[in-house]
Amino acid sequence: MKPPSADGSTVGTGQGRTSTISSLLGVWALFLAFLFLQVGNGLQRILLPIRAESEGFSAGAMGTVMAVHFAGYLLGAKAISRALSAVGHIRVFAALASTASAAVLINAVLVLPITWAAVYFVSGVCNAGVLVILESWLNDRATNETRGSVLGAYMMVMMGGTAVGQLLLNVGSAHGFKLFVLSSVLISLAVVPVTLSASTAAPIPSDEKMPLRDLYRTIPSAVVGIVLCSFVQSASTSMAAVFGTESGMGAGRITLFTSAAVVGAITLQIPLGQLSDRYPRRAVILLVATTSCGLACIGALVSATSVVLLIVNLVFGAFVFPLYGQFVALANDWVPAQKRVAAASTLVLASSFGAMAAPMIIGMAMQTFGPSAYFWSLAICLSGLALYLSYRIRVRQAVPVERQSTFQPILARSGEIAHSVSKWVLHPLAGWHRQLDKHDCEVDARHPNHYTWPAEGSGG
């Protein structure tokens, strides 16, 4: 039993568990709203490529539609703060969710690449906005002690909801209106728990800035890595269904194929993250990237009708999706404590470049070279990432393992959750610095929460 505290209360793991449970129960409405959104959007994301194939859309056209969606996502994530300041969280959330719900129905009526691109752009703006609101609310409710659990639950809802939405494709036909209506209804239902929740509004999201050039000079490995891993992750979530249709898969098999990567994304987040905390982080990331590259090559060679391809895609997702959180942790190894929130926003910007480029490039590649170009494109991207990391490891020493920041399982989204991780890591690092022998590390007086700041351009 843990000894009692000064006020006579018992402090121990039981109390910690109670605090975590209370925190999760306190945001149940937000998680329920997020679940509805993810299920609805997951259904829409797989529904559009399958309907497009029956309408004769090319892979390049669908790649453009998906790329425009990510462009809208970036705009929505950056512009939402002004709307929140003007009318508040709940009204903005209701307006954006309702608009996103209506956009799904418009896509069922106007079945043309140009209209889908325009409407999906608006959908991207709306989805980014509602996620910024939900994530800022979660950040406000979480404490340093419960933040890791809240982030883990957030990731589980994100990936689980997406997988369920994709599997819902099997309850109807993509050629009619029913699945579009179902997706619209699910997105609309997200408004209910938020508007009826007793939670007070969260603070306005942070608008701190850090120029991309400055972040690249500080830690080039993280910036380049975020762009390339976001390219792969974006392709895995937006173009996997297009690959399925181009390969001649049926609707049921496409849902299994796309869901496999999403389910895999959950399995190795914590193990690979902990591995990167215990060993030189860039070396672990290099191992993960190299393994992912090999899996992509296998995927390109395996027949689309083989069950092996489903297994390969599951394992591929398990290795690829933890990369984003590992690169965020790598950036935190080098960025001064007071600049980490701004750096997180810049990493989201860099991530958006990769996310927008992936659908267009892979769509055109499949249109030119065939469906196997999907996996070959991912393999080329990951091999480039592995080569770049190998170069950086040779030219610059890594941060000592004992001074690395703590990995947290996050995915590329609006950036508010990335901000949360940046703030959260200050807590354990502060405790480490208090115990650090002053003879082992000279602490810069200007940056008391970080060891001596490396010269510009000397990042990992």
C-alpha positions as CSV (number, residue, x, y, z in Angstrom):
1,M,0.0,0.0,0.0
2,K,1.1,3.5,-0.8
3,P,1.8,5.8,2.2
4,P,-0.7,8.4,3.1
5,S,-0.1,12.0,1.9
6,A,0.2,15.0,4.1
7,D,-3.6,15.5,4.2
8,G,-4.1,11.9,5.2
9,S,-5.4,10.6,1.9
10,T,-3.8,7.6,0.2
11,V,-1.9,8.4,-3.0
12,G,-1.4,5.4,-5.3
13,T,-2.2,3.7,-8.5
14,G,-5.9,3.4,-7.5
15,Q,-6.2,7.1,-7.2
16,G,-4.5,7.5,-10.6
17,R,-6.9,5.1,-12.2
18,T,-9.9,6.9,-10.6
19,S,-8.6,10.2,-12.0
20,T,-8.2,8.7,-15.5
21,I,-11.7,7.1,-15.4
22,S,-13.2,10.4,-14.2
23,S,-11.4,12.3,-17.0
24,L,-12.7,9.9,-19.7
25,L,-16.3,10.0,-18.3
26,G,-16.1,13.8,-18.3
27,V,-15.6,13.9,-22.0
28,W,-17.9,11.0,-23.0
29,A,-20.1,13.3,-25.1
30,L,-17.1,14.5,-27.1
31,F,-15.9,11.0,-27.8
32,L,-19.5,10.0,-28.8
33,A,-19.6,12.9,-31.2
34,F,-16.2,12.0,-32.6
35,L,-17.3,8.4,-33.1
36,F,-20.3,9.5,-35.1
37,L,-18.1,11.7,-37.2
38,Q,-15.5,9.0,-37.9
39,V,-18.0,6.3,-38.8
40,G,-19.8,8.7,-41.1
41,N,-16.6,10.0,-42.7
42,G,-15.1,6.5,-42.9
43,L,-18.2,5.3,-44.9
44,Q,-18.0,8.3,-47.2
45,R,-14.3,7.9,-47.9
46,I,-14.7,4.3,-49.1
47,L,-18.1,4.9,-50.7
48,L,-16.9,7.6,-53.1
49,P,-14.1,5.6,-54.9
50,I,-16.5,2.6,-55.4
51,R,-19.2,4.8,-56.8
52,A,-16.7,6.6,-58.9
53,E,-15.5,3.3,-60.5
54,S,-19.1,2.4,-61.5
55,E,-19.5,5.9,-63.0
56,G,-16.3,5.5,-65.0
57,F,-14.1,8.0,-63.1
58,S,-10.3,7.5,-63.7
59,A,-7.9,6.8,-60.9
60,G,-6.3,10.2,-61.7
61,A,-9.7,12.0,-61.3
62,M,-10.3,10.3,-57.9
63,G,-6.8,11.2,-56.8
64,T,-7.5,14.8,-57.5
65,V,-10.8,14.7,-55.6
66,M,-9.0,13.2,-52.6
67,A,-6.2,15.8,-52.8
68,V,-8.6,18.7,-52.9
69,H,-10.2,17.2,-49.8
70,F,-6.9,17.4,-47.9
71,A,-6.5,21.0,-49.2
72,G,-9.8,21.9,-47.6
73,Y,-8.8,20.1,-44.5
74,L,-5.7,22.3,-44.2
75,L,-7.7,25.5,-44.8
76,G,-10.3,24.5,-42.2
77,A,-7.7,23.7,-39.5
78,K,-6.0,27.1,-40.0
79,A,-9.1,29.3,-40.3
80,I,-11.2,28.0,-37.6
81,S,-9.9,30.2,-34.8
82,R,-11.6,33.3,-36.2
83,A,-15.0,31.7,-36.3
84,L,-14.6,30.4,-32.8
85,S,-13.8,33.9,-31.5
86,A,-16.9,35.3,-33.2
87,V,-19.7,32.9,-32.3
88,G,-18.3,30.2,-30.0
89,H,-17.5,26.5,-30.1
90,I,-21.0,24.9,-30.0
91,R,-22.5,27.1,-32.8
92,V,-19.5,26.7,-35.1
93,F,-19.5,22.9,-34.5
94,A,-23.2,22.6,-35.3
95,A,-22.8,24.7,-38.4
96,L,-19.8,22.8,-39.7
97,A,-21.2,19.4,-39.0
98,S,-24.5,20.3,-40.7
99,T,-22.7,21.5,-43.7
100,A,-20.6,18.4,-43.9
101,S,-23.7,16.3,-43.6
102,A,-25.4,18.2,-46.5
103,A,-22.2,17.8,-48.6
104,V,-22.5,14.0,-48.5
105,L,-26.0,14.2,-50.0
106,I,-24.9,16.6,-52.7
107,N,-22.3,14.1,-53.8
108,A,-25.1,11.5,-54.2
109,V,-27.0,13.8,-56.5
110,L,-24.2,15.5,-58.6
111,V,-22.0,12.6,-59.7
112,L,-19.3,14.4,-61.6
113,P,-15.5,14.7,-60.8
114,I,-15.6,18.5,-60.7
115,T,-18.6,18.7,-58.4
116,W,-17.2,16.0,-56.2
117,A,-13.9,17.9,-55.9
118,A,-15.7,21.1,-55.0
119,V,-18.1,19.5,-52.5
120,Y,-15.3,17.3,-51.0
121,F,-13.2,20.4,-50.5
122,V,-16.0,22.0,-48.5
123,S,-16.4,18.7,-46.6
124,G,-12.6,18.9,-45.8
125,V,-13.0,22.4,-44.4
126,C,-15.9,21.4,-42.2
127,N,-14.4,18.1,-41.0
128,A,-11.1,19.9,-40.0
129,G,-13.1,22.6,-38.2
130,V,-15.1,20.1,-36.1
131,L,-12.0,18.1,-35.2
132,V,-10.2,21.3,-34.1
133,I,-13.1,22.0,-31.8
134,L,-13.3,18.5,-30.4
135,E,-9.5,18.2,-29.9
136,S,-9.2,21.6,-28.2
137,W,-12.0,20.5,-25.8
138,L,-10.2,17.3,-25.1
139,N,-7.0,19.2,-24.4
140,D,-8.8,21.5,-22.0
141,R,-10.3,18.5,-20.1
142,A,-7.1,16.5,-19.8
143,T,-4.4,16.9,-17.1
144,N,-0.8,16.0,-17.3
145,E,-1.6,12.8,-15.4
146,T,-4.5,11.7,-17.7
147,R,-3.3,13.2,-21.0
148,G,-1.8,9.9,-22.2
149,S,-4.9,7.9,-21.5
150,V,-7.1,10.5,-23.2
151,L,-4.8,10.5,-26.3
152,G,-4.9,6.7,-26.4
153,A,-8.7,6.7,-26.2
154,Y,-8.9,9.4,-28.9
155,M,-6.7,7.3,-31.2
156,M,-8.8,4.2,-30.6
157,V,-12.0,6.1,-31.4
158,M,-10.5,7.6,-34.5
159,M,-9.2,4.4,-36.0
160,G,-12.1,2.2,-34.7
161,G,-14.7,4.6,-36.0
162,T,-13.0,4.7,-39.4
163,A,-12.9,0.9,-39.7
164,V,-16.6,0.5,-38.7
165,G,-17.5,3.2,-41.3
166,Q,-15.7,1.3,-44.0
167,L,-17.3,-2.0,-43.1
168,L,-20.8,-0.3,-43.3
169,L,-20.3,-0.3,-47.0
170,N,-21.5,-4.0,-46.9
171,V,-25.0,-3.0,-45.7
172,G,-26.1,-1.5,-48.9
173,S,-25.2,-0.7,-52.5
174,A,-22.8,2.2,-53.5
175,H,-25.0,2.8,-56.6
176,G,-28.0,4.2,-54.9
177,F,-28.7,6.8,-52.3
178,K,-29.0,4.7,-49.1
179,L,-25.4,4.7,-48.1
180,F,-25.0,8.4,-48.8
181,V,-28.0,9.1,-46.6
182,L,-26.6,6.8,-43.8
183,S,-23.2,8.7,-43.9
184,S,-25.1,12.0,-43.8
185,V,-27.2,10.9,-40.8
186,L,-24.2,9.7,-38.8
187,I,-22.4,13.0,-39.3
188,S,-25.5,14.9,-38.3
189,L,-25.8,12.8,-35.1
190,A,-22.5,14.2,-34.0
191,V,-24.2,17.5,-33.2
192,V,-26.5,15.9,-30.6
193,P,-24.0,15.0,-27.8
194,V,-22.1,18.2,-28.3
195,T,-25.1,20.5,-28.1
196,L,-26.6,18.7,-25.1
197,S,-23.3,18.3,-23.2
198,A,-23.0,20.3,-20.0
199,S,-19.3,20.9,-20.7
200,T,-18.2,24.5,-20.8
201,A,-16.5,25.8,-24.0
202,A,-12.8,25.2,-24.4
203,P,-10.3,28.0,-24.9
204,I,-9.5,29.2,-28.4
205,P,-6.8,27.0,-30.1
206,S,-3.3,28.3,-30.0
207,D,-2.1,30.5,-32.9
208,E,1.6,30.3,-32.0
209,K,3.9,30.2,-35.1
210,M,7.3,28.8,-36.0
211,P,8.5,29.2,-39.6
212,L,9.0,26.0,-41.5
213,R,12.5,27.1,-42.5
214,D,13.5,27.5,-38.8
215,L,12.1,24.1,-37.9
216,Y,14.0,22.5,-40.8
217,R,17.2,24.1,-39.8
218,T,16.7,22.8,-36.3
219,I,15.6,19.2,-37.1
220,P,15.6,18.4,-40.8
221,S,14.9,14.7,-40.2
222,A,11.6,15.4,-38.5
223,V,10.4,17.8,-41.3
224,V,11.3,15.6,-44.2
225,G,10.1,12.6,-42.3
226,I,6.7,14.1,-41.6
227,V,6.2,15.0,-45.2
228,L,7.1,11.6,-46.5
229,C,5.3,9.5,-43.8
230,S,2.2,11.7,-44.3
231,F,2.4,11.0,-48.0
232,V,2.2,7.3,-47.2
233,Q,-0.5,7.6,-44.5
234,S,-2.7,9.8,-46.7
235,A,-2.4,7.3,-49.6
236,S,-3.3,4.4,-47.2
237,T,-6.5,6.2,-46.1
238,S,-7.6,7.9,-49.3
239,M,-6.3,5.8,-52.2
240,A,-6.5,2.2,-50.9
241,A,-10.1,1.9,-52.0
242,V,-9.2,3.3,-55.4
243,F,-6.5,0.6,-55.6
244,G,-9.1,-2.0,-54.8
245,T,-11.5,-0.9,-57.5
246,E,-8.7,-0.6,-60.1
247,S,-7.6,-4.2,-59.1
248,G,-11.1,-5.6,-59.7
249,M,-11.9,-6.3,-56.1
250,G,-15.6,-6.5,-55.0
251,A,-17.1,-4.2,-52.5
252,G,-16.8,-6.6,-49.6
253,R,-13.1,-7.3,-50.3
254,I,-12.3,-3.6,-50.6
255,T,-13.7,-3.0,-47.2
256,L,-11.6,-5.8,-45.7
257,F,-8.5,-4.5,-47.5
258,T,-8.9,-0.9,-46.4
259,S,-10.0,-1.8,-42.8
260,A,-6.9,-4.1,-42.4
261,A,-4.5,-1.1,-42.5
262,V,-6.7,0.8,-40.1
263,V,-6.9,-2.1,-37.6
264,G,-3.1,-2.6,-38.0
265,A,-2.6,1.1,-37.2
266,I,-3.7,0.5,-33.6
267,T,-1.6,-2.7,-32.9
268,L,2.0,-1.4,-32.8
269,Q,1.6,2.2,-31.8
270,I,2.6,1.7,-28.2
271,P,5.3,-1.0,-28.7
272,L,7.1,0.8,-31.5
273,G,6.8,4.1,-29.6
274,Q,8.3,2.6,-26.5
275,L,11.1,1.1,-28.6
276,S,11.9,4.6,-29.9
277,D,12.1,5.9,-26.3
278,R,14.6,3.2,-25.3
279,Y,16.9,3.3,-28.3
280,P,18.2,6.0,-30.6
281,R,15.0,7.3,-32.1
282,R,16.3,7.8,-35.7
283,A,17.6,4.3,-35.8
284,V,14.2,2.9,-34.7
285,I,12.4,5.0,-37.3
286,L,14.9,3.8,-39.9
287,L,14.1,0.2,-39.0
288,V,10.3,0.9,-39.2
289,A,10.6,2.7,-42.5
290,T,12.7,0.0,-44.0
291,T,10.3,-2.7,-42.9
292,S,7.4,-0.7,-44.3
293,C,9.2,-0.4,-47.6
294,G,9.7,-4.1,-47.8
295,L,6.0,-4.7,-47.0
296,A,5.0,-2.3,-49.8
297,C,7.2,-4.2,-52.2
298,I,5.5,-7.4,-51.2
299,G,2.1,-5.8,-51.6
300,A,3.0,-4.8,-55.2
301,L,4.0,-8.4,-56.1
302,V,1.1,-10.2,-54.4
303,S,-2.0,-10.9,-56.4
304,A,-5.0,-8.7,-55.5
305,T,-7.1,-11.8,-55.1
306,S,-4.8,-13.4,-52.5
307,V,-5.6,-13.4,-48.8
308,V,-1.9,-12.7,-48.3
309,L,-2.5,-9.2,-49.5
310,L,-4.9,-8.5,-46.6
311,I,-2.3,-9.7,-44.1
312,V,0.4,-7.6,-45.8
313,N,-1.8,-4.5,-45.6
314,L,-2.6,-5.1,-42.0
315,V,1.1,-5.4,-41.0
316,F,1.9,-2.5,-43.3
317,G,-0.6,-0.3,-41.4
318,A,0.9,-1.4,-38.1
319,F,4.3,-0.2,-39.1
320,V,3.4,3.0,-41.1
321,F,1.0,4.7,-38.9
322,P,3.2,5.0,-35.7
323,L,5.7,7.0,-37.8
324,Y,3.9,10.3,-37.4
325,G,4.0,10.2,-33.6
326,Q,7.7,9.1,-33.7
327,F,8.6,12.1,-35.9
328,V,6.8,14.4,-33.5
329,A,8.8,12.9,-30.6
330,L,12.0,13.3,-32.7
331,A,11.2,17.0,-33.2
332,N,10.6,17.4,-29.4
333,D,14.0,15.9,-28.8
334,W,15.6,19.0,-30.4
335,V,13.1,21.9,-30.2
336,P,13.4,24.1,-27.0
337,A,10.5,23.5,-24.6
338,Q,8.9,26.9,-25.1
339,K,8.8,26.4,-28.8
340,R,7.2,23.0,-29.0
341,V,3.6,24.0,-29.4
342,A,4.5,26.3,-32.3
343,A,6.7,23.5,-33.8
344,A,3.7,21.1,-33.6
345,S,1.6,23.5,-35.8
346,T,4.5,23.7,-38.3
347,L,4.7,19.9,-38.4
348,V,1.0,19.8,-39.3
349,L,1.6,22.2,-42.1
350,A,4.5,20.1,-43.4
351,S,2.3,17.0,-43.0
352,S,-0.4,18.6,-45.2
353,F,2.0,19.0,-48.1
354,G,2.6,15.2,-48.2
355,A,-1.1,14.4,-47.6
356,M,-2.2,16.6,-50.5
357,A,0.4,15.3,-52.9
358,A,-0.2,11.6,-52.3
359,P,-3.6,11.2,-53.9
360,M,-2.7,13.1,-57.1
361,I,0.7,11.4,-57.6
362,I,-0.6,7.9,-56.9
363,G,-3.8,8.4,-58.8
364,M,-1.8,9.4,-61.9
365,A,0.7,6.6,-61.4
366,M,-2.1,3.9,-61.2
367,Q,-3.7,5.4,-64.3
368,T,-0.4,5.2,-66.2
369,F,1.2,2.0,-64.9
370,G,-1.7,0.1,-63.4
371,P,-2.9,-0.8,-59.9
372,S,0.5,-2.1,-58.7
373,A,1.8,1.5,-58.9
374,Y,-0.1,2.1,-55.7
375,F,2.3,-0.1,-53.6
376,W,5.3,0.7,-55.8
377,S,4.8,4.5,-55.1
378,L,4.6,3.8,-51.4
379,A,7.8,1.7,-51.6
380,I,9.6,4.5,-53.4
381,C,8.6,7.1,-50.9
382,L,9.6,4.9,-47.9
383,S,12.9,4.0,-49.5
384,G,13.6,7.7,-49.9
385,L,12.7,8.2,-46.3
386,A,15.1,5.4,-45.2
387,L,17.9,6.7,-47.4
388,Y,17.5,10.2,-46.0
389,L,17.5,9.0,-42.4
390,S,20.6,6.9,-43.1
391,Y,22.3,10.1,-44.3
392,R,21.3,12.2,-41.3
393,I,22.4,9.5,-38.9
394,R,25.9,9.5,-40.5
395,V,26.3,13.3,-40.5
396,R,24.9,14.3,-37.1
397,Q,25.0,12.7,-33.7
398,A,21.7,11.8,-32.1
399,V,20.3,13.1,-28.8
400,P,21.4,10.7,-26.0
401,V,18.7,8.2,-25.3
402,E,18.2,9.3,-21.7
403,R,17.4,12.8,-22.9
404,Q,14.9,11.9,-25.6
405,S,11.3,13.1,-25.2
406,T,8.4,10.7,-24.6
407,F,6.5,9.1,-27.5
408,Q,2.7,9.5,-27.5
409,P,0.4,7.7,-30.0
410,I,-1.0,10.4,-32.3
411,L,-1.9,10.6,-36.0
412,A,-1.8,13.4,-38.5
413,R,-4.9,15.5,-37.8
414,S,-5.7,19.2,-37.2
415,G,-2.8,19.8,-34.9
416,E,-4.6,20.4,-31.6
417,I,-3.7,16.9,-30.4
418,A,-0.1,17.4,-31.6
419,H,-0.1,20.6,-29.4
420,S,-1.3,18.5,-26.5
421,V,1.6,16.2,-26.8
422,S,4.1,19.1,-27.0
423,K,2.7,20.5,-23.8
424,W,2.5,17.1,-22.1
425,V,6.1,16.2,-22.6
426,L,7.2,19.3,-20.6
427,H,5.9,17.6,-17.4
428,P,8.1,14.5,-17.4
429,L,11.1,16.4,-18.9
430,A,10.9,18.9,-16.1
431,G,11.2,16.1,-13.5
432,W,14.2,14.7,-15.4
433,H,16.0,18.0,-15.5
434,R,15.6,18.6,-11.8
435,Q,17.5,15.4,-11.2
436,L,20.1,15.9,-13.9
437,D,23.7,16.2,-12.6
438,K,24.9,19.7,-13.4
439,H,28.3,18.3,-14.3
440,D,26.8,16.0,-17.0
441,C,25.0,18.8,-18.9
442,E,25.4,22.5,-19.1
443,V,21.9,24.0,-19.1
444,D,21.4,27.1,-21.2
445,A,20.2,30.0,-19.0
446,R,17.8,31.1,-21.7
447,H,16.2,27.7,-22.0
448,P,15.9,26.2,-18.5
449,N,13.7,23.4,-19.6
450,H,16.2,22.0,-22.1
451,Y,19.8,21.0,-22.3
452,T,22.3,23.2,-24.2
453,W,20.7,24.3,-27.4
454,P,22.5,23.0,-30.5
455,A,23.8,25.4,-33.1
456,E,21.5,26.2,-36.0
457,G,21.5,23.5,-38.7
458,S,22.9,20.9,-36.3
459,G,19.6,19.1,-35.7
460,G,19.1,15.4,-36.3
